[in-house]
């Protein structure tokens, strides 16, 4: 007798999810690793009310795991049977692994951010903008690396709750100049909007020596990154974060380390 076929399907689940660059990026990596066409990666749109039932069906359909994006990251953690340290502490999962009849939740957003930013010098002063799931991953990652982290959110109570959970401090009126690292983990700029207009940042105060990260990605640089780059500030866009977290997810599922360059080129189209 032969056992069940190996689980070699992967996907990103979200709502909506048709815009995601993850399928192109991950399929390019799988092909480069010589795992395609046995391994494949797709996008699955799942409405929030259907998430748990649909996810629990996936292992039986040959899925080894999925990435999870908006708005399902907190719910994905809740439906998992067990969770890695990062996912449990952050309170959200962006990666699910189906193994031994169980669902394991991981969060590669946090280490993906650190991979993209690089070594944080001692005493790094960081500003996190936002208090949603992405911001929680950013804050947990930066606090874990010893950074002095301030948090701003349009609704101060959410920032206060996040800081109480994960560390850092709330700054209701941050000045741009003192910070070494600024991370936009809010929805400001999503859909091509003007992030600068929605955030408490003065572009004139951005300077060389700072690093500005915008977790939002699109076909063109955000207004935040455009303003930062014009002044000589180091910039990191959301596609680079997508690549870094996606590479970590793919390694969890396949045990193989993918090419960042292959993934980067595919994500940028």
N, C-alpha and C positions, 0 to 999 in steps of 0.2 A: 504494500500500500504506500501511496505517496501522501505527504502532508499537504496542508493548504498552500496555495501559491504565496510566494514572498510578497509582503506589502511594499510596493514601490511607487505608490501614487502619493503626491504631495499637493498642497493647495494653500491659498490665502483665503480666509473667510472674513467677510465684512458686509456692510450695507451702507452706502453702495460700495462696489468694489471693482467695477469695470475699468476705472481709470488707473488701477494699480500697475506699477512697473515690475512688480515682483515676478509674474510669470515669465516675462521676457528675460529678466535677470537670472532667475534660478534655472530655467531651461538651458540657457547658454552655459551656465556653470556645469550642469549635469552632462551636457554634451562634451564639454572640454575634459571632464573627468572620465569620459568613456562609459558613463552610466546610462545614457540615453540609447535607444528609446525605451529600455525596460523601466527606467525611472522617468517620471514626468511630473509637471507642476502646472496647476491651473488656478483659476479664480472662481470662487463659489459665493454667490450673493445669498445671504441668509438674513431674514428679518429677525429682530431680537426675540420675538415670541417663539420662534422656531429653533433657536440656537441649540439648546440642549438636545432635543430629539434628533436634529440633523447631525450634530457632531457625533452622537453615540452610534449613528448608523455607519459612519465613515470607515471604521476599521473593517467591517464586514464587506466593504466595497473595495478593499485592497489599499487603503491609505495607511501610510506609516506615520503621518503627522500633518499638522497644518500650522501656518502662521495665522495670527489673529490680529485684525485691525479694527478701526473705529466702526461701530460703537461697542464692540464685544469684549474688550480686554478684561474688564473686571468680572463679567459673567463667565468668561472662559476659565478664570481661576476658580470661581465658585463651583463649577461643574467637575473639576478635576479630582481625581482620587488622591493624588499627592502632588506636592509642589517643591520646586527647588528653592533655595534660600532667598534668592533675589525676588522671585515672583511672590513668595509669601510675604516678604517684608514690604515690597512695593504695593501689594494689593492688586496686582494686575499681571496678566500673562499675554505675551505676544507669540508664544510657541507652545504647541501641544504635541506630545509624543504618545503614540498608541503602542503599548507594549504589554505582553503577558495579560491581556484582557483588561488592562487598566489605562487610565489617562493621566499622564504626568504633565504638569504645567511648568514652563520655564519663562524667564524674561531675558531676552537678548538685547533689548533696547538699551539697558543700562551699560553693559560692557561694550556694546556697539558704539555708544557715545564716547566712552573713554578711548577705544581703539582709534576713533576718528580724531579726537583732540590731541591725543598723545600724552606724554608724561606731564603731570601737574607739579610744578615746582612747589616746595614748601611755602606755605603762607599764601597760596593762590586765593584771590578774592573773586568770587563768582556771583553773578546775578541770574536767577532763574525767573523767567516771565511766564506765568501760567500756574494752574493748580489742578490740572486734570491728570489723566493717566500717564501721558508722556512726561509731564512735569514731575510726577512722583518718581518715575524711573531716573530722570536726570538728577533730581535732588538726592535720591538714595546713592547714586553712583558718585556724585561729587563729595558728599559728606563722608562716604566710605574711603575716599582718597585723601581726606584731611583738609579739604578746601573750606574756607570761611564763606558760607553761602547765605545770600540774602534772597528772599522770595517776594515778588510782587504779583498780585492778581487783581483784576478789576473788581472782584468781590473779595474784600479783605478777609471775611470769615473763612472762606475756603483756604486761603493761604495760611491762616492761623491754624486750621485743623491739620493741614499737611505738615506744617512745621512741628506741631505737637507730636505727630506720628513718627516723623523721619529725621528731625533735627533741622538746623539752620535757624534763621530768624526772618521775621517779616519786615519789609521796607516798603512803606506805603507811598513814598515819594523819592525813588532812587535817583541819584545823580550818576550820569554815565561814566564820568572820568575815573573814579577810584577803582573800577573793576578791571581785573585782568581777563576775565572770561564772561561773556554775556550769552545766554542761551534763550532763544525764543521757543518755548515749548507750549505756547498758547495757540489759539486758532487765528490770531491776527495775521492777515495776509493770505488766508486760505481762499482759494478760488480767484487768486490774482488781485486781491484787495491791497490797499496801501497799509502795510504793516506799521510803518513809521507813524502814521496818523492815529493808529489804535494803541500804541505803546508809549510808555513814559520815557522816551529816549530822545535826547538832543543829538542829531547827527553831527553837529559841529563839535561835540565833545568826544566823538570817537577818534581814536588816535592809533598810530603805529605802536606795536607792542601788545595791543589787545587782540583777543580772538572773539569773533562774533559767530555764533552758530544759529541757523534758522532751521528748525525741524520741519517746517512746511516746505514742500517741494513742488515745482511746476516746470513748465517748459522754458521759462525765463527766470533769471535771478530775481529774487524778491526785492522790493524797495528797500528793505532793511539791509540786505547784503550789498545791493548796489551802492547805497550811501556809505556803508562801511568800507567797501573795497576802494571807492574813489579817494578815501583819505589814507590809504595805505594800511588799513587794519586787515589782519588775517581773517579770512572768511571760510566757513564750512557750511555747505548747503544740505538740505534734507535728503538729497539723493545719496550723498556720501554716507549719511547715517543709515539710510535704507540698505546700502551695500554692506556696511559693516555688521549690522544686526542680522541681515540675511545670510551672510557668510557663516556666522556662528550657528544660526538655526540649521543650515544645510549640513554643517559638520556634526551636529547633534544627531540628525537623522541618518546620515550615511556613514559616519566615521571617517570621512575624507575631507581634507582641507581644500576648499575651492580657490581658484584664482581671483583675487580682488580685481585685477585689471579686466579680466573677461566679464565679470559681473558689472563693473563700473561702465564699461563700454556699452553693454546691453541695456543697462538702466537709463543711460543718457540718450540712447537711440541714435 
